[in-house]
């Protein structure tokens, strides 16, 4: 095989790029998604959080967090829990209302009824399996020991049961004729 022409040969004195000095891909992708970063951070809250904590979760500054939290509060996405220091939590009732509206918009009544039937059957089967009224009434460790299952397996089943119950509630609300905004803002199970 012949060597390439000299004008297209690599310069042997060149250094390899310093890949550690390059901007990390996650920072390049962030771009104009600041609002989405804060929205994702708020959705991930398990309890009240300060603007600083939300900023850390979102990977942005505290001043931006305060602005977005103020805007989210006006939109109903979060509620302010305390004033000094200001803490916020996600407004689950608002998020449930949005889910109900999405279900109504994206599914026909027959599809909603089929989904409701399926989720109700799943919830009933899990209630019968655990012989309990609610997933919160079951001790994960005790049930795992009594049934010779792993704790993880029991936790997954209980999580599935809770999810099915939540879906049943949302589907029932989506199938209920709207009589005003107040009925849509009821909290889900």
Helices and strands as residue ranges (DSSP letters): G 6-8, G 19-21, H 25-30, H 34-43, E 49-50, H 51-58, H 62-75, E 78-83, E 86-90, H 92-106, H 109-130, G 135-137, H 140-147, H 151-175, H 181-184
